[in-house]
Amino acid sequence: LALTPDKAQYLAGEKIAVSFPSNKDAAALVSLEKGGKILRSEWIKCSDTLTRYEFSADPSMSPNVYVHVTLLQKHLQTQNDLPIRLYGIVPVNVEDPNTRLRPEINAPANWQPESVASFSVRETSGRSMTYTAAVVDEGLLGLTRFTLPNPRSHFYAREASFLKSWDLYSEIMGAYSGQLETLLAIGGGDDIFDDSVKEIQRFKPVVRFFGPYTLKAGETHTEEFTLPPYAGALRVMVLAASSGPPAAAGAGSGRAYGTAERSVPVLSDLMVYGTVPRLLSPGDEAVIPVTVYSYREGRRQVTVSLAPEAGLELSGGENLPGRRTISFEKSGEQTVEFRVRAMDRPGEARLNVSAESPGLKTAGHRTELEIRSTAIPVTEALTELVSAKGSWPGSISLPGRAGTNTAVLELSRLPPLNLEKRLDFLIRYPNGCVEQTTSSVFPQLYLGRVLALDAGRLAETRSNIAAGIDRLMGFRTPGGGFSYWPGDAEPHDWGTSYAGHFLAEAKRAGFAVPAQVIENWAGFQRGKAAAWSGRSGSQLDQAYRLYTLALAGEADLGSMNRLRDLNGLSPAAAWRLAAAYWYGGQRDAARSLVGKLAVSAGDYRELSGSFGSALRDKAMILETLALLGDYARARPLLEEISASLSSESWLSTQETAYSLIAAAPFVQGIAGTESIRVEYGLGASEETAVFQSPSARFPLSLPRESPPGSPIPFRIANLSEVPVYARISATGLPREGAEPAVSQGLSLELEYRDIQGKIIDPDELKIGDDMEIRVRVRNTGLRSVPEIAVIHPLPASWEIINYRLAGGGSSTAYDYQDIRDDRVMTYFDLDRNGQKTIVFRVNRAYGGDYYRPAVRAYAMYDESIQAIVPGVPGVPAGPGR
């Protein structure tokens, strides 16, 4: 039955009319419903052709009421061929003006930077209200296309109908009508995003919050705040609700809500803005254009200054000093250039730009930027077992350039695990597949078991773990597994088990892991375990899957027994399966399975799949031996793993993480509890360390006069009754461009083309022009190489043109690509003799002399397969600067 209101919306107090087709012999049951409650229900006689039903709109009907009509026709009527009974429902929108507040913002036409700004708020009709206010940079709001939420749109959104209806067919003789199904739309709405409102500003954003404040009837509140050095526009946003009980909103309605917003320009008669690169490399010389805006009419002179701080210095001699004077004949803008040089020390730097003119307020702003190094850190380390009451004198050289070196002392009851270097490698690892993301945080779960952590380090560790859990949520697949790269639809077998292993352990350690995620993952693992056969996956994959299920309390004993009875069960799978039996409560089965197995692993390295190696498998064996309490067989294995961790050899993320995962709890289980006291010193310093944990680390203060490469003496004295392992290490960054050209199993070629496709010298690119970069990678080895990473850092003068953000298509020539602010990272596999070309575009945005960083391609799980194109010192931009 078609029901038609005569208006789209009614005000409270108006007459509502709903019409529907009928005949004069029919009768209709009309019901008014709101939120599942029947407000009115009555039978009415119908009119010929069209029946009009009227009732008054009441404020309690806001935001809408439903009109339900069941129409019954006579059994033998012949006026139409419609069914004997018809049913219709229609929502009627009722607007209660008393639920709408109208906040009003009063502010001057513009504010001045570095001054006190004010605005006032009142309710237009003088009603009382409670409100909060925010003043936010329009550029920041434009980045996220932010629109002010209106609570009234939420609380007074169209309500759904909750009335349950039953068909009357069984009560009607001799007639039939098909099944009736009704689809209703329930309230709410969508914001319309307009790309034209997007604004990006280089000024530091302003964000201020005020309130909540309660205004009495007729009252106005004024707020004041101080603006920083800023130019642009600020949006004042007010969100208000009626104060007091709901009845105060009027006429029996609910609470009232309202919003208001206003954009206020921040202008000054004199303004200055410096265009600064997002970052610099050590040694870069950047040309900084500084634009001065003079908005007051008349002739004037303006003095412009640029003062670099913390890692930057002026360069260019007298031609470009740090202070310039320019003349304005009338209002307008002018640009002057300064030249600054980045010093050798990476870190944070600042530029202060100011402009002053007689009779006008001085304008200025500060820009912070990073001096980043793309050099690979170098570590020098020495290890010694210091006997009880013994000492260890020696010396160590600083491997990096001045200002980049740090030194640390690690003391341990057992062979040192090189925690500082190995954890730093995992945390700072640039790539981010599911294995590497998990590896970066998994060992940190056990850090407190082997190190005495202060409050700051403990908070940092917990923050890292929580961030890792959040990041893993982006790898989930619909079936409950985890993909190799974010957004992939296909789950990765080893990655799923590894990520789930971490999440289960993190949950046991008290971290917030969504229960639904664990439940879906366990269901996926159960399904894969039940469907597994020797042809559908490796034995180790299945054993690890069963281990993680048992660890999560979901042991699948049937699948475990099926795997154990398999002919030719590999030692690696047997050791992992034994751990599954242990967590599944079958301790005897666990012991019998590995009681006579050798504590060794075959020498191999997987570049994909389970990312396995001899060292990773030894770590898994050590983990199982720790569960079984078999310390006699475990002790030599721990020493082998410790030796690998303490060496300067490259280890994959899987090897590093699993070695730490297995060794840390084991160290806690066998270490002594007596206090250890050690005196130590580097250079002329003298310190004392006392600890009871299995190991401890102590940062070392470097002497002020400590040139790189020169030896610094140290002395470590063990005052305890037990021997102590000591490891002293120094880490620093070498100079840019010190890396050699390398081609080991991979070759790497770079090609630069202008927009016409002509090959060019990238240093001749004009400012403002685009350039295409082609990176060609070829497999020159004797086997396929999976999981290749190509890292292409950019000079500070180039900016990436990200076509994905601009709405362009994406290439399928690679498995995954991560476009960051200062580099492009691409990942793919290469068959034997295969090659791939990565293509992307950049824009030359800044003038000056910039270092062009080295480009590197390598197998992520065997970095002996790699190619490096060394970095190139900077040269000035081409003509057209």
Sequence and secondary structure as in RCSB ss.txt:
>XXXX:A:sequence
LALTPDKAQYLAGEKIAVSFPSNKDAAALVSLEKGGKILRSEWIKCSDTLTRYEFSADPSMSPNVYVHVTLLQKH
LQTQNDLPIRLYGIVPVNVEDPNTRLRPEINAPANWQPESVASFSVRETSGRSMTYTAAVVDEGLLGLTRFTLPN
PRSHFYAREASFLKSWDLYSEIMGAYSGQLETLLAIGGGDDIFDDSVKEIQRFKPVVRFFGPYTLKAGETHTEEF
TLPPYAGALRVMVLAASSGPPAAAGAGSGRAYGTAERSVPVLSDLMVYGTVPRLLSPGDEAVIPVTVYSYREGRR
QVTVSLAPEAGLELSGGENLPGRRTISFEKSGEQTVEFRVRAMDRPGEARLNVSAESPGLKTAGHRTELEIRSTA
IPVTEALTELVSAKGSWPGSISLPGRAGTNTAVLELSRLPPLNLEKRLDFLIRYPNGCVEQTTSSVFPQLYLGRV
LALDAGRLAETRSNIAAGIDRLMGFRTPGGGFSYWPGDAEPHDWGTSYAGHFLAEAKRAGFAVPAQVIENWAGFQ
RGKAAAWSGRSGSQLDQAYRLYTLALAGEADLGSMNRLRDLNGLSPAAAWRLAAAYWYGGQRDAARSLVGKLAVS
AGDYRELSGSFGSALRDKAMILETLALLGDYARARPLLEEISASLSSESWLSTQETAYSLIAAAPFVQGIAGTES
IRVEYGLGASEETAVFQSPSARFPLSLPRESPPGSPIPFRIANLSEVPVYARISATGLPREGAEPAVSQGLSLEL
EYRDIQGKIIDPDELKIGDDMEIRVRVRNTGLRSVPEIAVIHPLPASWEIINYRLAGGGSSTAYDYQDIRDDRVM
TYFDLDRNGQKTIVFRVNRAYGGDYYRPAVRAYAMYDESIQAIVPGVPGVPAGPGR
>XXXX:A:secstr
   EESSSEEETTSEEEEEEEE TT EEEEEEEETTEEEEEEEEE  SEEEEEEEE  GGG SEEEEEEEEE  T
T  S  S SEEEEEEEEEEE GGGB  EEEE  S B TTSEEEEEEEETT   EEEEEEEEEHHHHHHTT     
HHHHHTS           GGGSSS            S       GGG    SS   EEEEEEEEE TT EEEEEE
E  S  EEEEEEEEEE  SSGGGGSTT    EEEEEEEEEE  SEEEEE   SEE TT EEEEEEEEEE SSS E
EEEEEEEEESSEEE SGGGS SEEEEEESSSEEEEEEEEEEE SS EEEEEEEEEE TTS  EEEEEEEEE   S
  EEEEEEEEE TT EEEEEEE  S TT  EEEEEEESSS   HHHHHHHHHH     HHHHHHHHGGGGGHHHH
B   HHHHHHHHHHHHHHHHHHGGGB TTS BBSSTT SSB HHHHHHHHHHHHHHHHTT    HHHHHHHHHHH
HHHHHH  TTTS HHHHHHHHHHHHHTT   HHHHHHHHTSTT  HHHHHHHHHHHHHTT HHHHHHHHTTS S 
  S B SSTT  BHHHHHHHHHHHHHHHT HHHHHHHHHHHHHHHHSS    HHHHHHHHHHHHHHHHHH   S 
EEEEEEETT  EEEEE SSEEEEEE   SS  TTSEEEEEEEE SSS EEEEEEEEE   TT    EEEBEEEEE
EEE TTS B  GGG  TT EEEEEEEEEE SSS EEEEEEEEE  TTEEEE TTTTT     SSSEEEE SSEEE
EEEEE TT EEEEEEEEEE   EE  B  EEEEETTEEEEEEEE  B      S  
